Amino acid sequence: MNANLRLVRGSRLVISIEKTATAAVVLSAAVAKFAAHDWHFQSTDVWVLRYPDGKPVDKFPEGSEDFRLDLYKEQLMKEYQRITLYISCDGELLLLPRYSSKLQ
């Protein structure tokens, strides 16, 4: 984990998104969910989606391919509800929801 980031305990929320969601879609859904459930949360701040090691989510950790949730799931070999990502702003790291995919 990045030494400049601090994990905020007790800030986990579950979101439901499409299996093919990109990093921007995941971030948008997470920010909207946090804003709806925490009146202290500032959705107008600049938020960054992060991997568990603190690196920003834009490309896959092991390549140059753009992030997509279904491909990340395959890479991790985990169920959607076991995937955990984070969002950060101003050095604080909020635990991002475990995902459940929206069935089509």
WOFENBEL-V421003 format. One record per residue. N is the residue number from 1. SS is DSSP state (a for helix, b for strand, c for the rest). Layout:
n & ss
N & SS
N & SS
//
This chain:
n & ss
1 & c
2 & c
3 & c
4 & c
5 & c
6 & b
7 & b
8 & b
9 & c
10 & c
11 & c
12 & c
13 & c
14 & c
15 & b
16 & b
17 & b
18 & c
19 & c
20 & c
21 & c
22 & b
23 & a
24 & a
25 & a
26 & a
27 & a
28 & a
29 & a
30 & a
31 & a
32 & a
33 & a
34 & a
35 & a
36 & a
37 & a
38 & c
39 & c
40 & c
41 & c
42 & c
43 & c
44 & c
45 & c
46 & c
47 & c
48 & b
49 & b
50 & b
51 & c
52 & c
53 & c
54 & c
55 & c
56 & b
57 & c
58 & c
59 & b
60 & c
61 & c
62 & c
63 & c
64 & c
65 & c
66 & b
67 & c
68 & b
69 & a
70 & a
71 & a
72 & a
73 & a
74 & a
75 & a
76 & a
77 & c
78 & c
79 & c
80 & a
81 & a
82 & a
83 & c
84 & b
85 & b
86 & b
87 & b
88 & b
89 & b
90 & c
91 & c
92 & b
93 & b
94 & b
95 & b
96 & b
97 & b
98 & b
99 & b
100 & b
101 & b
102 & c
103 & c
104 & c
//
